[in-house]
């Protein structure tokens, strides 16, 4: 009993000794190295004493136990058993996913800075190269100007969805601003903006909702009359406002048939 307390891996069966750790591991697998392997006697629990009397037999067993606990094979088996208990594969996967997410967040923040400062999308590759020179890990993907446009579009869509969801869930008062303008490519467009107190008691905030391209200029007046009619009928109902926002894309599709 004293030896079992001192050596918890020790097991006894049929008057013979064995190693519980070596039995559970069975093989060293990736810890296998030249000249190192598990003892088949300790795995099969077939260690027997030898000697002419009881004292010599006990001394021989003590020596075998002492020698086995410090062998490279037994230490490697303990390492494998401890590693399996820690779920090292799951930890490695989680650690890798965390690193990938961190590098993706760095690229997204760089793209967001470009949009906020109204810089061209072609600035992203240069910004990424600068961060790499400064020793920052930004991964190996999402570095082109085309992906910068996709990232900014994704961020804008999620921010717009979050803002509108907050306004709907809290029943905040709002105003929709619709104006005809001209894009950079000299196309006639209809811009839709919203004015609301996003934080409740905070100041009123203007934010862009959507832009529609209008091919026929005469389409703007019927559309404005229809929107005015819908707005004046149920101007105090937040749900009807949301329905109005949903029909805007459908209304702007009418220019294809005009």
N, C-alpha and C positions, 0 to 999 in steps of 0.2 A: 504493500500500500504506500509506503514511503517513496519507493521508486516511481510509482505511478503518479504521485503528486509532483515529484521533481521532474519527471519526464512524461508529460501528458500524452505524448504520441505513442507511448509504450503500450502494447497489447499482449495478452497472454492467453493461449488456447492449447489445451491438451498438454500442459507442462512445457510448452515451447513459447518462445518470444517472437514478436513481430513488430512492425512499425505501421501505425495507423495512417500516418501521413503518406508514406510510400504506397500503401494499399489504395488510398483514395485517388492519388495522382495516376498511378499505373505506369505512365511513361512521361519522360521529361519534355516531349514535344519541342517547342521552340527553344527551350533551355538546354537542349541536347548539345554537348560539345565533345571533342575528341577525348577518349579515355574516361568519360564520365557516364555512368549508367546506374540505374537503381539495382540494388542487390535483390536477386530473386529470392534468397532465403528470408530477408526481412519482409518482402512483399507477401510471400507464401506463409509467413508466420512459422518458420521451421528452424529457428535458432535454438540449438541445444547446448547445454553445458558439457564440459569435458574436464576430467581430473580423477584422481584416485580417491578423493574423499570430498565431503560436503564443503569444506572450506575452499578447496581448490576450484570446485565447480562454481561456487558463488563468486570467487575472484575472477574467474574466466568470464562469467556473465557481466560482471561490472565493467570489465575491460571492453567487451564487445559493445555494451550500451554507450560507454563513454566515447569510443572510437566512432560509432555510427552517428552520433548526434552532430559531429563536426565534419562529416564527409561532405564533399561538394555535391554529391547526388542528393543527399538528404536536405541540405540547405536549399538546393534548387527546387525540390519538391515542396518545401515549406513556402517558398516564394510563389510558386504556381498556385498553391492552395489559397494563400492570402490574396493573390490577385483576383482569383475567381470569386472570392467573397466580396470584393469591392466592386464587382461588375465593371471591370476595366473597359470592356468593349462599349458598353452604354455610356460610360463616362467620356471615352474618347470621341464617340459620335456626338454627344452633347457639346463637348468642348469645340469640336470642329464646326458644328452648326453655329455656335456662339461667335466664333471668329469670323465666319462667313457673314453673319448678320452685322457684325461691327464694321467690316469693310464695306458692306453695302450701304450702311448708314452714313459712312464718310462720303461716299460718292453722291448719295442723295442730298446731303447737306451742301456739297459743292454745287450741285445742279440748282438747288433752291437759291443759293447766293447769286448765281448767274441770273435767274429770273427776277429776283428782288432788286438787283442793281441794274436791270434792263440791259444786260450784256449779251452779245451774240453767243449762240450755242457752241460756236467753234472755240470758245475760251475754255471749255471743259478739258480737252486733252492737255492743254498747257498747265492748267491748274492741277491736274492729276500728276503730271510729270514733276511739278514743283514739290508737291507733297511727298512723292517718292524720293526725291533728292534730300528732303528733310528727314527721311527715315520713317515715314508713316506708311503703314500697310494699307493700301487701297484696293487690294485684290488684282485680278487680271482681266476683269470683264467690266462692261458698262462704262467704257471710257471714250466712246466716240461721240461726235456732235449729234448724230441721229438718235442715239440712245438718250442723250441729254434732253432732246425734245420730248421723247416718250416719257422720261422720268418727270419732267415738269408738267406734262399733261396729266399724268397719273396723280401727282401731288395736288394739282389744282382741282381735279375731279373729287378727290377724297375730302379736301378742305371745303369745297362747295357743298358736298353731301352732308358733312358734319354741321356746317352752319345752318343749312335749311332744316336739318333734323332737330337742331336745338331750338330754332324758332317755332317749329310745329309743336314739339313736345311741351314747350313752356308757354305757348299761346301769345307770343310777343307781337306787338304792333309793328307793322312794316309798311313801306311804300315801295312801289315798283316804278322805276324810271326807264322809259323807252325812248330812244332817240335814233334818228337816222344819221349815219356818218359815212365816211369814206375810208376804206382800208388802205394799207401801204401799197397794195397792188391796184389801187384806184377803182375798187369795186364798191358799189353801193351796198351798205350793210345796215342791219338793224341791231343796235346794242341794247341789251337788257341788263339793268343794274338794280340792286336792291338796297334799301336804306332801312336799317333796324338797329336796335340796341341789343347787341349779341350777348352782352354780360348782364342784361337785366337793368340794373341801375346805372350802368356805364354810359358813356357818350354814344350818340348815334354814329353808325359806321356805314360807309358806302362800300359795297363790294360787287365785283363783276359777276354776273350770272351766266350769260351766254351771248353769242353773236350769230346773227343769221344773215346770209348773203341774199340780197334782193336783186333779181335780174331785171324786173320790169318796175320802173319808178312809180307807175300808177297803182301798183299793188299796195303801196304804203298807206294810202288814204282809206280804202275799205278795211284794211287790217286795223288801223287806229280806231275807226268807228266801231268795229266789232269789239275790240278790247275795252273801249270806253263804255259800251253798253253792258258788257259782262261785269265790269268793275263797279259801275254805279248801282247795279241791281243788288249785289251782295258784297258791298265793300267792307262790311264789318266781320264777315265770316272767314276765318283763317283757312278753313277747308276749301272753300270756293276759290280762295287765292291760290292754293296749291293746285287745284284743278286747272286754274287759268295758266299757271306755269307749265303744266303738263301739255296743254293744247297748243302752246306756242310753236313747238316744232311741227305739229300737224298743220297749223295755219300757214306756216312759211313754206310748206311743201306745195301749197296751192299755186305758187308761181310757175310750177312746171306745166300747169294746164291752162294758164292764162295767155 
